[in-house]
Amino acid sequence: MKSSTVNISFNDELLRQIDQVARQESRSRSELIREAARNYLERKQRWNQIFAFSESQVKRKNIKEEDITEEISNYRETYRKR
């Protein structure tokens, strides 16, 4: 896989934390930052899928905002009784 070099700026404290974790895990700074970027992108994709599914369900079931508010209230009331 082809790779490219990117220049990026971090404040001193964040860079210190990155270096500390990299040392603890016997990894390079670059490896740690690449993993962080991959994790962020994977998490972002999962949330996008969740939101897309939710939107499709709202349309399919004709759910309104009041319905959601009511469901949350019902759930909280049930949870408090436990």
N, CA, C and O atoms as CSV, one atom per row, in Angstrom:
chain,resi,resn,atom,element,x,y,z
A,1,MET,N,N,0.846,-1.169,0.000
A,1,MET,CA,C,0.000,0.000,0.000
A,1,MET,C,C,0.896,1.238,0.000
A,1,MET,O,O,1.828,1.340,0.798
A,2,LYS,N,N,0.614,2.151,-0.878
A,2,LYS,CA,C,1.369,3.393,-0.958
A,2,LYS,C,C,1.041,4.273,0.243
A,2,LYS,O,O,-0.102,4.326,0.697
A,3,SER,N,N,2.052,4.955,0.742
A,3,SER,CA,C,1.801,5.871,1.852
A,3,SER,C,C,2.367,7.247,1.511
A,3,SER,O,O,3.239,7.391,0.655
A,4,SER,N,N,1.845,8.239,2.201
A,4,SER,CA,C,2.272,9.617,2.012
A,4,SER,C,C,2.639,10.201,3.367
A,4,SER,O,O,2.084,9.814,4.395
A,5,THR,N,N,3.558,11.114,3.355
A,5,THR,CA,C,3.948,11.813,4.566
A,5,THR,C,C,3.096,13.062,4.708
A,5,THR,O,O,2.892,13.806,3.748
A,6,VAL,N,N,2.598,13.283,5.926
A,6,VAL,CA,C,1.745,14.431,6.209
A,6,VAL,C,C,2.357,15.189,7.384
A,6,VAL,O,O,2.726,14.590,8.394
A,7,ASN,N,N,2.460,16.484,7.246
A,7,ASN,CA,C,2.905,17.311,8.374
A,7,ASN,C,C,1.682,17.761,9.144
A,7,ASN,O,O,0.719,18.263,8.564
A,8,ILE,N,N,1.725,17.580,10.461
A,8,ILE,CA,C,0.589,17.910,11.304
A,8,ILE,C,C,1.112,18.549,12.587
A,8,ILE,O,O,2.171,18.169,13.086
A,9,SER,N,N,0.386,19.498,13.110
A,9,SER,CA,C,0.799,20.192,14.328
A,9,SER,C,C,-0.043,19.739,15.509
A,9,SER,O,O,-1.259,19.584,15.390
A,10,PHE,N,N,0.600,19.529,16.641
A,10,PHE,CA,C,-0.063,19.211,17.902
A,10,PHE,C,C,0.433,20.184,18.956
A,10,PHE,O,O,1.580,20.628,18.907
A,11,ASN,N,N,-0.425,20.513,19.906
A,11,ASN,CA,C,0.097,21.320,21.010
A,11,ASN,C,C,1.016,20.435,21.848
A,11,ASN,O,O,0.943,19.208,21.780
A,12,ASP,N,N,1.874,21.065,22.634
A,12,ASP,CA,C,2.910,20.334,23.363
A,12,ASP,C,C,2.349,19.264,24.285
A,12,ASP,O,O,2.897,18.165,24.362
A,13,GLU,N,N,1.273,19.569,24.980
A,13,GLU,CA,C,0.712,18.608,25.927
A,13,GLU,C,C,0.146,17.383,25.220
A,13,GLU,O,O,0.363,16.259,25.672
A,14,LEU,N,N,-0.569,17.578,24.126
A,14,LEU,CA,C,-1.110,16.445,23.379
A,14,LEU,C,C,0.021,15.589,22.821
A,14,LEU,O,O,-0.047,14.361,22.875
A,15,LEU,N,N,1.048,16.218,22.293
A,15,LEU,CA,C,2.181,15.469,21.757
A,15,LEU,C,C,2.889,14.688,22.866
A,15,LEU,O,O,3.333,13.562,22.643
A,16,ARG,N,N,2.995,15.272,24.038
A,16,ARG,CA,C,3.596,14.565,25.173
A,16,ARG,C,C,2.788,13.314,25.515
A,16,ARG,O,O,3.358,12.254,25.774
A,17,GLN,N,N,1.458,13.439,25.514
A,17,GLN,CA,C,0.595,12.286,25.814
A,17,GLN,C,C,0.721,11.213,24.737
A,17,GLN,O,O,0.787,10.023,25.042
A,18,ILE,N,N,0.754,11.638,23.485
A,18,ILE,CA,C,0.915,10.680,22.375
A,18,ILE,C,C,2.221,9.922,22.533
A,18,ILE,O,O,2.247,8.696,22.421
A,19,ASP,N,N,3.299,10.637,22.790
A,19,ASP,CA,C,4.614,9.999,22.940
A,19,ASP,C,C,4.642,9.061,24.137
A,19,ASP,O,O,5.252,7.994,24.075
A,20,GLN,N,N,3.996,9.446,25.214
A,20,GLN,CA,C,3.960,8.610,26.411
A,20,GLN,C,C,3.257,7.280,26.117
A,20,GLN,O,O,3.763,6.214,26.467
A,21,VAL,N,N,2.094,7.351,25.476
A,21,VAL,CA,C,1.350,6.118,25.152
A,21,VAL,C,C,2.137,5.274,24.147
A,21,VAL,O,O,2.194,4.051,24.274
A,22,ALA,N,N,2.732,5.911,23.169
A,22,ALA,CA,C,3.528,5.175,22.177
A,22,ALA,C,C,4.672,4.421,22.871
A,22,ALA,O,O,4.925,3.257,22.560
A,23,ARG,N,N,5.354,5.073,23.798
A,23,ARG,CA,C,6.437,4.406,24.537
A,23,ARG,C,C,5.899,3.241,25.356
A,23,ARG,O,O,6.486,2.159,25.362
A,24,GLN,N,N,4.774,3.463,26.052
A,24,GLN,CA,C,4.186,2.403,26.884
A,24,GLN,C,C,3.822,1.179,26.059
A,24,GLN,O,O,3.921,0.046,26.529
A,25,GLU,N,N,3.400,1.422,24.819
A,25,GLU,CA,C,2.964,0.329,23.951
A,25,GLU,C,C,4.056,-0.127,22.985
A,25,GLU,O,O,3.803,-0.942,22.098
A,26,SER,N,N,5.262,0.397,23.156
A,26,SER,CA,C,6.411,0.052,22.298
A,26,SER,C,C,6.067,0.228,20.826
A,26,SER,O,O,6.335,-0.644,19.998
A,27,ARG,N,N,5.466,1.381,20.516
A,27,ARG,CA,C,5.086,1.686,19.140
A,27,ARG,C,C,5.636,3.052,18.768
A,27,ARG,O,O,6.050,3.832,19.626
A,28,SER,N,N,5.631,3.317,17.496
A,28,SER,CA,C,6.067,4.641,17.064
A,28,SER,C,C,4.901,5.617,17.179
A,28,SER,O,O,3.736,5.224,17.247
A,29,ARG,N,N,5.244,6.870,17.199
A,29,ARG,CA,C,4.242,7.934,17.205
A,29,ARG,C,C,3.335,7.782,15.985
A,29,ARG,O,O,2.116,7.910,16.098
A,30,SER,N,N,3.920,7.513,14.831
A,30,SER,CA,C,3.142,7.374,13.594
A,30,SER,C,C,2.146,6.231,13.673
A,30,SER,O,O,0.997,6.369,13.254
A,31,GLU,N,N,2.592,5.090,14.215
A,31,GLU,CA,C,1.685,3.948,14.348
A,31,GLU,C,C,0.486,4.300,15.222
A,31,GLU,O,O,-0.652,3.958,14.903
A,32,LEU,N,N,0.757,4.983,16.321
A,32,LEU,CA,C,-0.318,5.359,17.237
A,32,LEU,C,C,-1.309,6.312,16.573
A,32,LEU,O,O,-2.520,6.144,16.709
A,33,ILE,N,N,-0.804,7.298,15.866
A,33,ILE,CA,C,-1.681,8.275,15.213
A,33,ILE,C,C,-2.462,7.632,14.069
A,33,ILE,O,O,-3.629,7.962,13.861
A,34,ARG,N,N,-1.834,6.714,13.320
A,34,ARG,CA,C,-2.562,5.998,12.255
A,34,ARG,C,C,-3.716,5.194,12.841
A,34,ARG,O,O,-4.824,5.204,12.305
A,35,GLU,N,N,-3.448,4.492,13.956
A,35,GLU,CA,C,-4.516,3.715,14.584
A,35,GLU,C,C,-5.637,4.620,15.076
A,35,GLU,O,O,-6.812,4.286,14.927
A,36,ALA,N,N,-5.289,5.749,15.654
A,36,ALA,CA,C,-6.310,6.692,16.128
A,36,ALA,C,C,-7.174,7.173,14.966
A,36,ALA,O,O,-8.394,7.268,15.096
A,37,ALA,N,N,-6.550,7.473,13.841
A,37,ALA,CA,C,-7.303,7.929,12.666
A,37,ALA,C,C,-8.218,6.823,12.154
A,37,ALA,O,O,-9.380,7.077,11.834
A,38,ARG,N,N,-7.698,5.590,12.072
A,38,ARG,CA,C,-8.538,4.463,11.624
A,38,ARG,C,C,-9.726,4.254,12.546
A,38,ARG,O,O,-10.852,4.064,12.086
A,39,ASN,N,N,-9.473,4.291,13.853
A,39,ASN,CA,C,-10.563,4.104,14.825
A,39,ASN,C,C,-11.615,5.193,14.687
A,39,ASN,O,O,-12.812,4.914,14.745
A,40,TYR,N,N,-11.173,6.432,14.506
A,40,TYR,CA,C,-12.117,7.531,14.337
A,40,TYR,C,C,-12.977,7.312,13.094
A,40,TYR,O,O,-14.196,7.474,13.147
A,41,LEU,N,N,-12.352,6.948,11.986
A,41,LEU,CA,C,-13.096,6.759,10.735
A,41,LEU,C,C,-14.073,5.585,10.833
A,41,LEU,O,O,-15.188,5.665,10.319
A,42,GLU,N,N,-13.665,4.502,11.485
A,42,GLU,CA,C,-14.569,3.360,11.667
A,42,GLU,C,C,-15.766,3.742,12.531
A,42,GLU,O,O,-16.906,3.399,12.216
A,43,ARG,N,N,-15.495,4.463,13.635
A,43,ARG,CA,C,-16.577,4.897,14.521
A,43,ARG,C,C,-17.523,5.847,13.797
A,43,ARG,O,O,-18.739,5.749,13.958
A,44,LYS,N,N,-16.983,6.757,13.008
A,44,LYS,CA,C,-17.794,7.700,12.229
A,44,LYS,C,C,-18.695,6.942,11.249
A,44,LYS,O,O,-19.873,7.267,11.103
A,45,GLN,N,N,-18.138,5.938,10.585
A,45,GLN,CA,C,-18.925,5.135,9.637
A,45,GLN,C,C,-20.056,4.395,10.353
A,45,GLN,O,O,-21.181,4.345,9.855
A,46,ARG,N,N,-19.755,3.818,11.527
A,46,ARG,CA,C,-20.809,3.109,12.286
A,46,ARG,C,C,-21.930,4.056,12.675
A,46,ARG,O,O,-23.102,3.706,12.542
A,47,TRP,N,N,-21.595,5.256,13.155
A,47,TRP,CA,C,-22.628,6.223,13.526
A,47,TRP,C,C,-23.438,6.643,12.310
A,47,TRP,O,O,-24.656,6.799,12.404
A,48,ASN,N,N,-22.783,6.829,11.169
A,48,ASN,CA,C,-23.521,7.179,9.952
A,48,ASN,C,C,-24.510,6.080,9.579
A,48,ASN,O,O,-25.625,6.368,9.143
A,49,GLN,N,N,-24.107,4.822,9.751
A,49,GLN,CA,C,-25.014,3.704,9.473
A,49,GLN,C,C,-26.185,3.696,10.451
A,49,GLN,O,O,-27.323,3.441,10.055
A,50,ILE,N,N,-25.915,3.973,11.719
A,50,ILE,CA,C,-26.976,4.022,12.727
A,50,ILE,C,C,-27.972,5.126,12.390
A,50,ILE,O,O,-29.182,4.904,12.437
A,51,PHE,N,N,-27.473,6.313,12.052
A,51,PHE,CA,C,-28.364,7.419,11.714
A,51,PHE,C,C,-29.173,7.129,10.452
A,51,PHE,O,O,-30.358,7.458,10.385
A,52,ALA,N,N,-28.542,6.517,9.457
A,52,ALA,CA,C,-29.259,6.177,8.222
A,52,ALA,C,C,-30.371,5.170,8.512
A,52,ALA,O,O,-31.480,5.298,7.995
A,53,PHE,N,N,-30.067,4.163,9.345
A,53,PHE,CA,C,-31.086,3.183,9.705
A,53,PHE,C,C,-32.235,3.860,10.450
A,53,PHE,O,O,-33.406,3.601,10.173
A,54,SER,N,N,-31.884,4.731,11.400
A,54,SER,CA,C,-32.913,5.434,12.172
A,54,SER,C,C,-33.812,6.265,11.267
A,54,SER,O,O,-35.034,6.246,11.410
A,55,GLU,N,N,-33.210,6.987,10.346
A,55,GLU,CA,C,-34.000,7.808,9.422
A,55,GLU,C,C,-34.934,6.951,8.582
A,55,GLU,O,O,-36.078,7.332,8.332
A,56,SER,N,N,-34.447,5.793,8.147
A,56,SER,CA,C,-35.312,4.924,7.334
A,56,SER,C,C,-36.481,4.390,8.157
A,56,SER,O,O,-37.592,4.260,7.644
A,57,GLN,N,N,-36.235,4.078,9.442
A,57,GLN,CA,C,-37.302,3.584,10.309
A,57,GLN,C,C,-38.326,4.678,10.609
A,57,GLN,O,O,-39.528,4.419,10.654
A,58,VAL,N,N,-37.841,5.892,10.810
A,58,VAL,CA,C,-38.745,7.020,11.066
A,58,VAL,C,C,-39.677,7.203,9.876
A,58,VAL,O,O,-40.881,7.391,10.050
A,59,LYS,N,N,-39.130,7.149,8.678
A,59,LYS,CA,C,-39.960,7.322,7.475
A,59,LYS,C,C,-40.906,6.145,7.287
A,59,LYS,O,O,-42.088,6.327,6.993
A,60,ARG,N,N,-40.379,4.935,7.460
A,60,ARG,CA,C,-41.177,3.735,7.212
A,60,ARG,C,C,-42.331,3.616,8.205
A,60,ARG,O,O,-43.432,3.206,7.839
A,61,LYS,N,N,-42.074,3.974,9.455
A,61,LYS,CA,C,-43.093,3.820,10.502
A,61,LYS,C,C,-43.823,5.123,10.814
A,61,LYS,O,O,-44.681,5.172,11.695
A,62,ASN,N,N,-43.474,6.163,10.088
A,62,ASN,CA,C,-44.110,7.476,10.269
A,62,ASN,C,C,-44.037,7.937,11.735
A,62,ASN,O,O,-45.038,8.337,12.330
A,63,ILE,N,N,-42.859,7.868,12.278
A,63,ILE,CA,C,-42.640,8.248,13.675
A,63,ILE,C,C,-42.449,9.761,13.759
A,63,ILE,O,O,-41.772,10.369,12.930
A,64,LYS,N,N,-43.060,10.343,14.774
A,64,LYS,CA,C,-42.942,11.790,14.996
A,64,LYS,C,C,-42.093,12.050,16.237
A,64,LYS,O,O,-41.888,11.156,17.058
A,65,GLU,N,N,-41.611,13.262,16.362
A,65,GLU,CA,C,-40.763,13.613,17.499
A,65,GLU,C,C,-41.484,13.368,18.824
A,65,GLU,O,O,-40.873,12.915,19.792
A,66,GLU,N,N,-42.775,13.665,18.864
A,66,GLU,CA,C,-43.539,13.451,20.101
A,66,GLU,C,C,-43.550,11.975,20.492
A,66,GLU,O,O,-43.517,11.638,21.676
A,67,ASP,N,N,-43.597,11.097,19.487
A,67,ASP,CA,C,-43.587,9.661,19.759
A,67,ASP,C,C,-42.290,9.254,20.462
A,67,ASP,O,O,-42.304,8.450,21.394
A,68,ILE,N,N,-41.195,9.806,20.011
A,68,ILE,CA,C,-39.889,9.480,20.606
A,68,ILE,C,C,-39.816,10.007,22.027
A,68,ILE,O,O,-39.365,9.303,22.931
A,69,THR,N,N,-40.257,11.241,22.230
A,69,THR,CA,C,-40.264,11.834,23.563
A,69,THR,C,C,-41.108,10.997,24.517
A,69,THR,O,O,-40.712,10.760,25.658
A,70,GLU,N,N,-42.246,10.559,24.060
A,70,GLU,CA,C,-43.126,9.733,24.887
A,70,GLU,C,C,-42.472,8.390,25.220
A,70,GLU,O,O,-42.558,7.927,26.357
A,71,GLU,N,N,-41.826,7.768,24.246
A,71,GLU,CA,C,-41.144,6.490,24.486
A,71,GLU,C,C,-40.033,6.643,25.518
A,71,GLU,O,O,-39.866,5.789,26.389
A,72,ILE,N,N,-39.285,7.716,25.419
A,72,ILE,CA,C,-38.210,7.966,26.378
A,72,ILE,C,C,-38.792,8.143,27.777
A,72,ILE,O,O,-38.278,7.580,28.743
A,73,SER,N,N,-39.852,8.916,27.883
A,73,SER,CA,C,-40.503,9.114,29.186
A,73,SER,C,C,-41.006,7.800,29.760
A,73,SER,O,O,-40.825,7.536,30.949
A,74,ASN,N,N,-41.631,6.977,28.937
A,74,ASN,CA,C,-42.129,5.672,29.386
A,74,ASN,C,C,-40.992,4.777,29.861
A,74,ASN,O,O,-41.095,4.119,30.897
A,75,TYR,N,N,-39.916,4.761,29.100
A,75,TYR,CA,C,-38.766,3.941,29.473
A,75,TYR,C,C,-38.186,4.405,30.807
A,75,TYR,O,O,-37.908,3.589,31.685
A,76,ARG,N,N,-38.007,5.709,30.956
A,76,ARG,CA,C,-37.449,6.240,32.199
A,76,ARG,C,C,-38.343,5.928,33.389
A,76,ARG,O,O,-37.851,5.608,34.471
A,77,GLU,N,N,-39.626,6.018,33.200
A,77,GLU,CA,C,-40.576,5.717,34.275
A,77,GLU,C,C,-40.472,4.246,34.664
A,77,GLU,O,O,-40.471,3.917,35.850
A,78,THR,N,N,-40.385,3.378,33.696
A,78,THR,CA,C,-40.242,1.952,33.957
A,78,THR,C,C,-38.916,1.671,34.660
A,78,THR,O,O,-38.869,0.868,35.592
A,79,TYR,N,N,-37.857,2.315,34.229
A,79,TYR,CA,C,-36.525,2.111,34.805
A,79,TYR,C,C,-36.494,2.566,36.268
A,79,TYR,O,O,-35.865,1.914,37.101
A,80,ARG,N,N,-37.158,3.665,36.586
A,80,ARG,CA,C,-37.174,4.182,37.969
A,80,ARG,C,C,-37.872,3.214,38.921
A,80,ARG,O,O,-37.530,3.154,40.102
A,81,LYS,N,N,-38.838,2.465,38.424
A,81,LYS,CA,C,-39.613,1.558,39.275
A,81,LYS,C,C,-38.819,0.302,39.650
A,81,LYS,O,O,-39.218,-0.429,40.556
A,82,ARG,N,N,-37.726,0.050,38.980
A,82,ARG,CA,C,-36.942,-1.176,39.259
A,82,ARG,C,C,-36.174,-1.090,40.524
A,82,ARG,O,O,-35.475,-2.036,40.888
